[in-house]
Amino acid sequence: MRRRLVLTLLGALAGAPLAAAPLPAHAVDAPQPALSRDTIVIVGHGGVRHPFTVELALTEQQQETGLMFRKSVPADTGMLFDWRAPRESQMWMKNTLVPLDMVFINEDGTIRHIAENTVPESLAVIDSHGPVRATLELQGGITEKLDIRVGDKVEGKFLTAAP
């Protein structure tokens, strides 16, 4: 999950002084309630359309918590982190109990990078490899199963919304 403290923790682990990032204002020890939802569609390289009902993680607190402590992610659902403008996206799996596929989406809706079957509870940084408009978390393994690839197109209202 995206956390403001990723770089701070990595710096601390490396023996570097801590950055000025504040600690989270809330303790996370349970899944967050279901967030507002929307439908997105991933259009595969062969024109096949894959609809997903996604929860929208829009606030900083929602984004910090993400899919933590969820025991499952159904195949046709996920969580969308809309950054509202292109930026580097660095995620991790702290307190995330199930593997996820992380789909990093460019401003034009094309898929920039996919991290498949991320390791539950890992603190390893999962990077977008460049600025992206959004990050989509899906059930682990679903992108391979559906043959979703880098360069495929994501359609959704979030891409047409003003920042």
ABEGO torsion letter per residue (X at the ends): XBBAAAAAAAAAAAGBBBBABBBBABBBABBBBBBBBBBBBBBBAAGBBBBBBBBBBABAAAAAAEABGBABBBAABEBBBBAGBBBBBBBBABGBABBBBBBBBBAAGBBABBBBGBBBGBABBBBAGEBBABBBBBBBGAAAAAGBBBGBBBBBAAAABBX
